[in-house]
Amino acid sequence: MDQSHYLIFEETVFNYLTQLEIMRALRYQNYVTLLLMEPDQSINNTRKFEGLAKILRDELRSTDVLGRVNHVRFGAILIHANLESAYLAGERIRSRIQDYFYINDGGLTISIGGACCPSNGTSTDLLTNLAENMLNSAKETGGNHTFFPKLVEEL
């Protein structure tokens, strides 16, 4: 656990926890949602990175899991969050980051892609691939968007 960055789990642990929470959701017939989040601009200073990490942690519930997926991407596991509530959480995160960095640091936006178990699939690989596809779609449309599979189909 990377305690210097507001309880953000490193990639290997985050991936394990993702798999564990999906199995738990299926076993107890609950929802769990995976969010993948990536800044639309490069972050080249520690202060900006730490500000982003703090906002992400602050906007998630204490029971949700935050982790690094790679050097630029964050992931969040939203426990007991269905498609609609996860979309609202993603939009809240996106909006808060946009507002905070516009006022304090010359601008930063984030793109978010998500997938919900069991609404969008029941395997870790499928949910991860769907969330990644949604993140890429959000970035391809200019960034600063939150996309989920079902919600994109309705547009």
N, C-alpha and C positions, 0 to 999 in steps of 0.2 A: 504494500500500500504506500503510495506517495503522499505522506502526511504533510509535506511542505506545500502541497497544492490542493488543500481543502478536501481531503479524502477522495482523491481520484485514483482508481485502481489502474495498475499497468495492464497492458494489452492481454497478456496470458491469463491473468486472474479475471479480467473483465470477460473474456471469451468463455471461461469456465463458468462464471456466474450467470452469463446469458443462457448457456445450455441448462444449467441447474434450474433457473427460474422458469424456463419453458417447460421442462419436465414437471415442475411443481404445479404450474398453471394447468397443465393437462390432467394431472392426477386429481387435483381438487376442483376442476372445472371452473377456473377463473381466467381472467384475461391477464396478459402481460404484453407490453409493447416495447419494441426496440427502436430507439431514435439514433440516427447517425447525424452528426452536426459538424460542419466545416466552415471556418471563416471564409468569406468571399475575397478578402485581401490577405496578403501574407502578414504574419505577425513577426516583426523583427526586433522586439524588445521585451524584456522580462516583465516590465510593469504592465504592459498591455495584455500579455499572456495571463498573468496572475489576476488581472481585473476580469478577463473573460472567464477564467476558471471559477472565480468567486461568484460571479453572476450565475453561472450554470449551477453551481452547488446551492446557492440561495434560492433559485427558482424551482428546484426539485424538492420533493418531499423527503423527509429523513429516511424513509423506508426505500426510496429509489436508489439505484446504483449508478454512479458516474465513473467512467473510465476513459483511458486513451486507447484509441483503436490503431492509430499510427502517429507519426510525428506532427501531423496537422489536424487530425480528425478526433473528435470526441464521440463517445457513445453513452447512452443512458438507457437503463432498464427501468421502465415504469411499471411497478407492481400493481396489479388489480386495475389497470387502466385500459378501458376499451378504446376502440378506434376514435370515437368522438372526443372523449376526455383527453386522450393522448394528443390529438390534433390541437385542442385548445391549449394544452401545456406547451407544445412546440411553438405555437403562435405567441404565447406569453413570453417564452424565452427569446424568440427572434425579435420581438418588439422591444423587450427590455434591453437587449444588447444594442440594437440600433439606437435607441434613445440615449443610453448611457454614454456610448462612445461618440455620438454626435456632439453631445454637450461637453464631454471631458477630454476627448483625445483625437479630434479631427476625423472621426468617422470609422466605423467598422460594422459590417453586416455579416450575417451568418445564414447559411442554407441548411435546411433540415429535411431529412428523409426518414420515414418511419414505416413500420409494418407491425401488425398486431396478431398475436396468437390468441385464439384460434381463427379470428376473422379472415386473416390473409394467408394462413398456413400454420403448420404444426411442427415443422422441423427447423432446427437452428440454421442450417444452411439456406433453406428457402427464405426464412425471415430476414436473414442477413443480406442475401442477394436482393430481395425486394426493397429493403431499406436503402441499400446502396444504389439501386436503380432510381429510387425516388429522390435521393440526394443528388445524383447526377442530373436528373430532370430539373430539379430546382435550380441547380447551378447553370444549366444550359439555357434557362429562361431569363437569365440575367442576375440570378442570385437573390438573396433576401426573401426567400419563399419557404413554406413548409408544405411538403407533399407526402401523401399517403396513397397507396394503390387504389382503393375504392373511390377516394375523393378526386383523383386525377381522371378516372373513367367518367365521372359525372360532369366534368368541365366541358 
